[in-house]
């Protein structure tokens, strides 16, 4: 049995969904398919949520109607006059409309998970229906009933034991060769929808692979595999055919968008290989992540993290930065969900690089009770693994560097965004 995961780029159009059918139709082994929301649907639902939280319900419903039109147009192209897909989608959109009309935006994170999770419900419903219409037997599953999490809304943690019981009960591959479930979403024990963090569909696929003890997990992407840099930013990128789990964890922590940071651990625990393959060229092998590789990575890897903020904290009483001050600062940042990507300290200050976040203002406000705060926004963090003088010079030439760190093999450079 295998797990396939298709991301938003793979399902953003009718042709993409037809391609899924082509890929799935030639697979001989049983499949569990994890699917993300279509295209930029998650971003679109976030705009619906913004209006809802401001009690601008009419504006929220207008934005929702744009999402509905996008999905209905794809449905019409897929089914060519057959209205079964349209009817199914209308039922879901009616449910969302009632939720908006009758709800009160009192908790952003909880409402985020309640509303935004519908993106995956819509995509999987439509794709399951299309595959059946194309003669590909499958069973649709609601991961809000199967993937049990805690109540850490927007970044929920999966309860593995209970989730495994439910998944094993739901999946009988003698009845159906294919099961289709949503990435990114689950629910707590009360049944409240939760999400696993942005790009969490990769994590869902890894969890399902672990719990069902699959032979492999494949993530289908719109790139040839794992490249040494983002081809949209850097020139002359090359494919990395094989990586170890440790390689992948380091890349994910550095901000590589190809792999979600939490994805690797569930696979490493059971030595399940993870393949990253090109959606538009399914005959190509792409890249594989596994316990051991025949050849170490030979090329420099460049990862650029955008929307970074540099925060510098100094104790108000001019005391040295001792363990107590460090502990207090990191507890506050963790409380406000700031994602730290770089740390540097001196005798009287701590500097951290964090992702830009809607919680940043509240975090800075609380930190300023104990520390003098200065910060810079709109920065970029470049991580270079396998650094050499030539790569360093070409990558940071004419850039204003605010903070840098070097080890034997890596360089990290926090820079002003180029105008």
WODARA-V735609 format. One record per residue. N is the residue number from 0. OMEGA is omega in degrees with one decimal (none if undefined). NEAR is the number of other C-alpha atoms within 12 Angstrom. Layout:
N;OMEGA;NEAR + N;OMEGA;NEAR
This chain:
0;-178.9;28 + 1;171.1;34 + 2;172.1;46 + 3;174.7;45 + 4;177.8;49 + 5;-177.8;49 + 6;-175.7;48 + 7;179.0;37 + 8;-179.4;31 + 9;-173.0;38 + 10;-175.0;39 + 11;-177.4;32 + 12;176.7;30 + 13;179.5;29 + 14;176.6;21 + 15;179.5;30 + 16;174.8;37 + 17;178.6;30 + 18;174.8;29 + 19;179.5;39 + 20;179.3;33 + 21;179.8;22 + 22;-176.3;29 + 23;-173.4;36 + 24;-178.2;22 + 25;-179.2;15 + 26;-176.8;21 + 27;-177.8;12 + 28;173.1;20 + 29;-175.3;30 + 30;162.9;39 + 31;-175.8;47 + 32;176.3;47 + 33;-174.3;49 + 34;176.5;51 + 35;172.0;48 + 36;-175.6;43 + 37;172.4;39 + 38;-178.0;29 + 39;-176.5;27 + 40;178.9;35 + 41;177.4;36 + 42;-179.6;24 + 43;177.5;30 + 44;176.3;37 + 45;176.8;29 + 46;173.4;28 + 47;-179.2;39 + 48;179.4;41 + 49;179.3;30 + 50;-179.6;26 + 51;-178.0;35 + 52;177.5;26 + 53;-176.2;20 + 54;175.6;20 + 55;-170.9;21 + 56;178.2;26 + 57;178.6;20 + 58;177.8;22 + 59;-179.5;30 + 60;176.0;29 + 61;177.8;22 + 62;177.6;28 + 63;179.9;40 + 64;176.8;23 + 65;176.2;21 + 66;-179.9;36 + 67;180.0;34 + 68;178.9;19 + 69;-178.8;27 + 70;-179.2;40 + 71;177.2;32 + 72;176.4;23 + 73;178.7;32 + 74;-179.4;37 + 75;180.0;23 + 76;-179.0;23 + 77;-170.6;31 + 78;173.0;26 + 79;176.2;17 + 80;175.7;15 + 81;-170.3;17 + 82;-176.9;21 + 83;179.0;24 + 84;179.9;33 + 85;-178.9;30 + 86;179.7;23 + 87;-179.6;27 + 88;179.4;33 + 89;179.3;25 + 90;-179.5;18 + 91;-179.9;30 + 92;174.7;28 + 93;178.2;19 + 94;179.6;21 + 95;178.9;34 + 96;178.6;27 + 97;179.0;17 + 98;178.9;24 + 99;-176.9;35 + 100;-175.3;19 + 101;-174.1;13 + 102;176.6;23 + 103;-176.2;20 + 104;-175.5;26 + 105;-177.5;14 + 106;-173.5;18 + 107;-174.6;23 + 108;-179.1;31 + 109;178.3;28 + 110;174.3;32 + 111;-177.3;39 + 112;-178.8;37 + 113;-176.1;36 + 114;-173.1;44 + 115;-179.6;43 + 116;179.0;47 + 117;177.7;46 + 118;179.4;45 + 119;176.4;47 + 120;-179.5;42 + 121;-176.1;46 + 122;-177.6;50 + 123;178.2;43 + 124;-178.5;39 + 125;-177.3;46 + 126;176.8;52 + 127;179.6;41 + 128;-179.4;32 + 129;179.7;40 + 130;177.3;32 + 131;179.2;25 + 132;179.4;21 + 133;178.0;21 + 134;179.9;14 + 135;-176.3;27 + 136;176.1;26 + 137;176.8;34 + 138;-179.9;30 + 139;179.1;33 + 140;176.1;33 + 141;-176.0;35 + 142;174.0;44 + 143;178.0;35 + 144;-173.5;28 + 145;-178.6;38 + 146;-175.6;44 + 147;-177.7;37 + 148;168.7;36 + 149;-177.1;27 + 150;176.5;25 + 151;-172.4;27 + 152;-178.0;32 + 153;175.1;34 + 154;-173.5;30 + 155;176.6;31 + 156;-174.8;28 + 157;171.7;39 + 158;-166.9;25 + 159;-175.1;26 + 160;-179.1;19 + 161;178.8;21 + 162;179.4;31 + 163;178.0;26 + 164;-176.5;19 + 165;-179.5;24 + 166;-179.6;32 + 167;177.3;23 + 168;-175.2;16 + 169;-172.5;27 + 170;173.5;31 + 171;-173.2;21 + 172;171.2;23 + 173;176.8;16 + 174;-179.1;13 + 175;179.2;21 + 176;-175.6;27 + 177;170.8;35 + 178;-178.3;41 + 179;178.7;45 + 180;-177.1;45 + 181;167.2;49 + 182;167.4;49 + 183;-170.5;52 + 184;173.5;54 + 185;176.2;49 + 186;175.9;37 + 187;-176.8;33 + 188;177.9;21 + 189;-176.7;14 + 190;176.9;21 + 191;179.6;30 + 192;176.3;38 + 193;173.2;42 + 194;-170.0;46 + 195;-176.4;44 + 196;-178.8;33 + 197;-175.1;33 + 198;-176.2;37 + 199;178.7;40 + 200;175.4;43 + 201;179.5;47 + 202;176.6;45 + 203;-179.3;53 + 204;179.7;52 + 205;179.0;47 + 206;178.7;48 + 207;177.8;52 + 208;178.6;42 + 209;-173.4;36 + 210;178.6;33 + 211;177.9;35 + 212;-178.8;27 + 213;179.3;29 + 214;178.9;27 + 215;171.4;35 + 216;178.3;44 + 217;174.4;45 + 218;-178.8;48 + 219;-174.4;47 + 220;176.0;36 + 221;175.3;27 + 222;-175.8;33 + 223;-176.1;31 + 224;176.6;38 + 225;-179.2;41 + 226;-179.1;40 + 227;176.8;38 + 228;178.2;34 + 229;-177.1;27 + 230;176.5;23 + 231;-176.9;12 + 232;-174.1;17 + 233;178.4;19 + 234;172.3;14 + 235;177.3;16 + 236;-179.5;22 + 237;179.2;24 + 238;171.3;29 + 239;-171.5;32 + 240;-178.9;29 + 241;179.2;32 + 242;171.2;34 + 243;175.6;31 + 244;-179.6;32 + 245;176.2;24 + 246;-175.2;31 + 247;178.6;41 + 248;179.8;28 + 249;179.1;25 + 250;-179.6;36 + 251;179.4;30 + 252;-179.5;26 + 253;176.5;36 + 254;178.6;37 + 255;-175.6;31 + 256;-175.1;31 + 257;-176.0;38 + 258;175.2;41 + 259;-174.6;30 + 260;-176.8;32 + 261;-171.3;34 + 262;-167.2;41 + 263;-171.1;39 + 264;179.8;32 + 265;179.4;32 + 266;179.7;39 + 267;-179.1;29 + 268;-178.2;19 + 269;175.7;25 + 270;178.2;24 + 271;179.2;36 + 272;177.3;37 + 273;177.7;46 + 274;172.4;43 + 275;-171.1;41 + 276;-177.7;37 + 277;-178.3;32 + 278;-176.8;37 + 279;177.0;27 + 280;-171.7;21 + 281;178.2;28 + 282;179.9;14 + 283;-174.7;20 + 284;-179.0;25 + 285;-178.3;31 + 286;176.7;34 + 287;174.7;35 + 288;-176.8;39 + 289;-173.3;31 + 290;-177.6;24 + 291;177.4;20 + 292;179.0;19 + 293;-175.6;14 + 294;175.4;12 + 295;178.5;16 + 296;-173.4;25 + 297;-174.2;17 + 298;173.9;23 + 299;177.4;30 + 300;-178.2;41 + 301;-179.9;41 + 302;-178.9;39 + 303;176.1;37 + 304;-179.6;38 + 305;176.8;29 + 306;179.0;26 + 307;179.1;34 + 308;175.9;37 + 309;179.9;39 + 310;174.8;41 + 311;-176.3;31 + 312;176.4;39 + 313;179.0;31 + 314;-176.4;27 + 315;-178.0;18 + 316;178.3;15 + 317;177.7;16 + 318;174.2;19 + 319;178.4;20 + 320;180.0;26 + 321;-175.8;19 + 322;-178.6;15 + 323;179.0;14 + 324;178.6;27 + 325;-178.9;29 + 326;-178.7;14 + 327;-178.4;23 + 328;-177.0;37 + 329;175.0;26 + 330;178.8;17 + 331;-179.5;26 + 332;176.7;31 + 333;178.2;18 + 334;-177.4;19 + 335;171.8;25 + 336;175.9;26 + 337;-179.2;30 + 338;-175.7;33 + 339;-179.5;29 + 340;-178.8;33 + 341;-179.0;34 + 342;172.5;27 + 343;-177.8;26 + 344;173.2;23 + 345;-179.2;18 + 346;-173.1;18 + 347;-179.1;23 + 348;172.7;28 + 349;174.9;33 + 350;178.3;34 + 351;172.5;35 + 352;-177.6;41 + 353;172.8;40 + 354;172.4;31 + 355;-173.6;28 + 356;175.9;22 + 357;179.1;18 + 358;-172.6;22 + 359;-176.9;30 + 360;178.9;21 + 361;179.0;18 + 362;179.7;29 + 363;179.6;30 + 364;-179.4;18 + 365;178.7;23 + 366;-177.3;33 + 367;174.9;24 + 368;-176.1;19 + 369;-174.9;24 + 370;165.7;31 + 371;-170.8;25 + 372;165.1;26 + 373;-177.6;20 + 374;176.1;26 + 375;178.7;26 + 376;175.3;26 + 377;178.8;24 + 378;175.3;31 + 379;178.7;36 + 380;178.7;42 + 381;175.5;44 + 382;178.0;40 + 383;175.1;40 + 384;-173.3;31 + 385;-174.3;26 + 386;172.1;28 + 387;-175.1;21 + 388;-178.2;16 + 389;179.5;13 + 390;-179.9;22 + 391;-177.3;27 + 392;-177.4;15 + 393;-174.8;16 + 394;-174.6;31 + 395;-179.9;29 + 396;177.3;15 + 397;176.8;14 + 398;175.7;22 + 399;-176.9;19 + 400;178.6;22 + 401;-177.6;29 + 402;176.0;29 + 403;178.3;27 + 404;179.4;23 + 405;166.7;21 + 406;-176.8;14 + 407;-172.3;12 + 408;-173.2;18 + 409;172.6;26 + 410;179.9;32 + 411;-172.2;37 + 412;176.7;40 + 413;-166.6;41 + 414;168.9;33 + 415;177.4;26 + 416;178.3;25 + 417;179.2;14 + 418;none;9
